Amino acid sequence: MRVLFFAQLKDVTGCESAEIEAASLDSERLWRELLKKFPALAAHRAATRLARNWEYAGPNAIFASGDEIALIPPVSGG
């Protein structure tokens, strides 16, 4: 799985993307894997949405090895 980070999440992780090696993961297990690699994401978890293959993913989503996952932080305008 390729995970993309946007906006302040790029700063928090220090990268634009990361690879997670797994056949499939539910949302909770995906977050656990991400927090192992990037503990600082914990402060942003509650406000961050997950997207799978360019569509927002619900709380019961299952992510597969070929998926592209995006972590979408809150958007502010001005």
C-alpha positions as CSV (number, residue, x, y, z in Angstrom):
1,M,0.0,0.0,0.0
2,R,1.2,3.4,-0.9
3,V,0.3,6.1,1.7
4,L,0.3,9.8,0.7
5,F,0.6,12.6,3.2
6,F,-0.7,16.1,2.4
7,A,-0.2,19.6,3.9
8,Q,1.0,19.6,7.6
9,L,1.1,15.8,7.6
10,K,4.1,16.0,5.2
11,D,5.8,18.1,7.8
12,V,4.9,15.7,10.7
13,T,6.1,12.6,8.9
14,G,9.0,14.3,7.0
15,C,7.9,12.7,3.7
16,E,5.3,12.8,1.0
17,S,4.6,9.1,1.0
18,A,5.4,5.8,2.6
19,E,4.9,2.1,1.9
20,I,3.0,-0.3,4.2
21,E,3.5,-4.0,3.6
22,A,0.3,-5.9,4.2
23,A,-2.2,-8.0,2.3
24,S,-5.1,-6.1,3.8
25,L,-5.8,-3.9,6.8
26,D,-8.9,-2.4,8.2
27,S,-8.8,1.3,9.2
28,E,-7.8,0.6,12.8
29,R,-5.0,-1.7,11.9
30,L,-3.8,0.8,9.2
31,W,-3.6,3.6,11.8
32,R,-1.7,1.3,14.1
33,E,0.9,0.6,11.4
34,L,1.1,4.3,10.5
35,L,1.6,5.3,14.2
36,K,4.4,2.7,14.6
37,K,6.3,4.5,11.7
38,F,5.2,8.0,12.5
39,P,4.2,8.4,16.1
40,A,3.7,12.2,15.7
41,L,0.6,11.4,13.5
42,A,-1.3,10.6,16.8
43,A,-2.0,14.3,17.4
44,H,-3.7,14.6,14.0
45,R,-5.6,11.3,13.9
46,A,-9.0,12.6,15.1
47,A,-9.1,15.3,12.4
48,T,-7.6,13.3,9.5
49,R,-9.7,11.5,6.9
50,L,-8.6,8.4,5.0
51,A,-9.1,8.1,1.2
52,R,-8.6,4.9,-0.8
53,N,-7.9,5.2,-4.5
54,W,-9.1,8.8,-4.7
55,E,-12.4,8.2,-2.7
56,Y,-13.0,8.9,0.9
57,A,-13.0,5.7,2.9
58,G,-15.5,5.0,5.7
59,P,-14.7,3.7,9.1
60,N,-15.2,0.1,8.0
61,A,-13.0,0.2,4.9
62,I,-10.6,-2.5,4.1
63,F,-7.4,-1.5,2.5
64,A,-5.6,-3.9,0.1
65,S,-2.0,-4.2,-1.0
66,G,-2.5,-2.4,-4.3
67,D,-4.4,0.5,-2.9
68,E,-3.2,4.1,-2.8
69,I,-4.2,5.7,0.5
70,A,-4.2,9.4,1.3
71,L,-4.3,11.0,4.7
72,I,-6.4,14.1,4.3
73,P,-6.0,16.8,7.0
74,P,-8.7,19.4,7.6
75,V,-8.8,22.0,5.0
76,S,-9.0,25.7,5.8
77,G,-9.8,28.5,3.5
78,G,-9.2,32.1,3.4
